[in-house]
Amino acid sequence: MNEAYAPIYRRYAVAFLNIFYDKIDQAVCKNVQEASDTLRAHRDWLYFFELPDITSEQQSKMIRLLLDKLNMPHFFDRLLYLMIDHKRVWLLPETLDVLVRIFFSRHNLMHFSLHSYPMLDEKQIDQFKTFLSKTSGKRITMQIEVDASLICGIRARSLTRLWEHSIKKKLREAQHVMYEQG
Amino acid sequence: MKIKSTDLVSLFEDALEQKPGRSFDEIGIVLQVGDNICTVSGLENAVYGEVIEFEGGNKGIVFNLDEDFVSIFLLYNQLPVAEREVAKRTGAVFKTPVGMGLVGRVIDATGRPLDALGPIDASGHWPVEEPAPGVIARTPINEPLQTGQLVIDALVPVGRGQRELIIGNRNTGKTSVAVDTILNQKGKEVFCVYVSIGQRQASVARLIQRLKQNGGMEYSVIVNAQASDPVLNHYLAPYVGCTIAEYFRAQGYDALIVYDDLTNHAIAYREMSLLLRRSPGREAFPGDVFYLHSRLLERAGSLLKGGSVTALPIVQIQNDDITAYIPTNLISITDGQIFLDTKLFNRGIRPAVNVELSVSRVGGAAQTAAVKRMAKSLRLELAQYHELLDFAQFGTELDEISQRRLARGERAIELLKQEQHHPYTFVDETLMLFLLREDFLDVLPVFQVRQFAQQFVSYVTALYSDLYNKIEKSQDISDEDIKSLRKMATEFSKVFVSDTKI
């Protein structure tokens, strides 16, 4: 993605949020974030909207299909229509990314994906959530996963913050030091 | 290998003992990678020049801060950086290892050893971008740095703390002049740093071999940014070398640093600036290319508290054009230049120093008194010779005085020729210049001049070592010494037998 387009997709995100801010909640945001990741991996889906001889009826159907596939509310079709009209639909994953970021920032929220090995129990998760909340000064939302590649430990990652204490990290650090010492 | 596995275990033990941090790492996500430049979103508080670590082990330096992303140049090209990879702030600027443990080592711009002699024994890590010493901290340059090359020490002397540019076309012996200067520092408590920027690896290997054979590595450090290294390493190498030289200066020693060459450095910076989409200026170089070199070379100098850094930057030109952008910048920044001429080189005059275009703006004050006294009229004589030579080429009939000047000029040029890796001491230089000044060479055929001078030096060293040592100690030559030398030269002329044939 060319970084020169950053101001453009930021504008789409801000404009959309200004109109539909009340209709978006945390659950929607979670779906939007997942949609962004999916679209990033399947950019070819968006090329269909750029075909020259596509009819408006076909376009509407395809938009509905896409939103259903991505579990996104149907009012997002307004954003899609606008971006298709401006021939910038290929910026959709980045736009959705920024949209989520702005929403979280306005709600003083921070979303973490928490990876751990072995699995944490409810009490440990609550303790960790409190720790993250205290450290960041924000309300925390979490997506929890078990990740055996950590060997042992916890890794919590948001878009701009990372907290990790795991064997995998220690090994990675040791490897870096070894590399730097030639 | 055993040492390495032991290190790994202790490293791992240390790591396990560390307690988890109470704060977050600030991270960003890689958006784009290519041409050793990486665009990262996030890293909201990153600062210009900050080192960024990637999870895959690579590192980079922030060069552009934008509203939504930062542009980072990567340090290693062997370690891949993937899209969506996590990049972490370190909160530190780029640092290089410094210390006496670096002496005799060959490192790259990131401070990694390249000589298979094990890890670097560094006494600390210093930031590579440091402000130059201010006017109060500096002292005037008044101590000579002997290059061991007669033509330079006599006509364009270099002082400790000076910045003397070595400029010339390709294959004119620029590196040889610098290497000979390094070799001449043996036993003089001057630490040398040779910075190679984008040179052919075969040439660098040959140079290291040459230094090793002549004992030059015992007091030298080589910083090598290979041609295949990322462009950031080419950009950093001179600053890394300068920081190492500054460390030696901080310990009260004199240091000599050779930048070979700053043309490649400017080209690397141009490449970086174009990749960062900064506006190109003259010859597509960015607007701040002057500052790139001025802030580097201003760090050289002699300090009041002791210690000095002498810089010998090298710049390559095309077709003798010294008016190109980078050469003119460097000429204006430095305290003089040694111009090496292709024509002279091809005529067998080596070192091929063009005396008319070479100048030392502060070196005169730092020249050894003895050499200064003996070389007083040499520049004028050479100028007259070159002027007359133009007339002689037209077939003009010349009077006796002019013919004598021509003959003397020829002998002077012959005397100034010098073989590679055979540096002279300043006393040798004084004795040779004495022979020229006192007309002892005028009676000899040109081809015998150098042999006569070299044998005379050996003669004085062997038979009149008292006088030799006296000049060496006082660094000056008195009228009485000159009188004695005249006697010795007359005596030697009678016994001199040349074994050279035309």
Contacts between the chains, C-beta under 8 A, distances in Angstrom:
chain1	res1	chain2	res2	distance
A	1	B	31	5.6
A	1	B	32	6.2
A	2	B	32	7.3
A	3	B	31	6.2
A	3	B	32	6.6
A	3	B	39	4.7
A	3	B	66	6.9
A	3	B	68	7.0
A	3	B	69	4.9
A	3	B	71	7.9
A	6	B	41	7.9
A	6	B	66	7.3
A	6	B	67	7.1
A	6	B	68	3.7
A	6	B	69	6.2
A	7	B	67	7.1
A	7	B	68	7.2
A	10	B	68	6.6
A	135	B	22	7.0
A	135	B	23	6.3
A	135	B	24	6.3
A	136	B	24	6.8
A	157	B	27	7.2
A	157	B	86	7.2
A	159	B	29	7.2
A	159	B	42	6.0
A	160	B	26	6.4
A	160	B	27	6.2
A	160	B	28	7.0
A	160	B	42	4.6
A	160	B	43	7.6
A	160	B	44	5.9
A	161	B	24	4.0
A	161	B	25	7.1
A	161	B	26	6.6
A	161	B	27	6.4
A	162	B	24	6.3
A	162	B	25	4.5
A	162	B	26	7.9
A	162	B	27	4.5
A	162	B	86	6.4
A	162	B	88	6.7
A	163	B	21	7.3
A	163	B	24	5.2
A	163	B	25	7.1
A	164	B	25	7.6
A	165	B	20	3.9
A	165	B	21	7.5
A	170	B	12	6.6
A	170	B	15	4.0
A	170	B	16	6.4
A	170	B	18	7.9
A	171	B	12	7.5
A	172	B	55	7.0
A	172	B	57	7.3
A	173	B	15	6.0
A	174	B	8	6.1
A	174	B	11	4.8
A	174	B	12	5.4
A	174	B	15	6.1
A	175	B	57	6.4
A	176	B	53	7.7
A	176	B	57	5.0
A	177	B	11	5.9
A	178	B	4	7.0
A	178	B	7	7.3
A	178	B	8	6.4
A	178	B	11	7.5
A	179	B	57	5.9
A	179	B	76	8.0
A	179	B	79	7.5
A	180	B	110	7.2
A	180	B	111	7.6
A	180	B	112	6.2
A	181	B	7	7.5
A	181	B	112	7.2
A	181	B	113	7.8
A	181	B	119	4.6
A	181	B	120	7.7
A	182	B	112	4.4
A	182	B	113	4.6
A	182	B	114	7.4
A	182	B	119	7.1
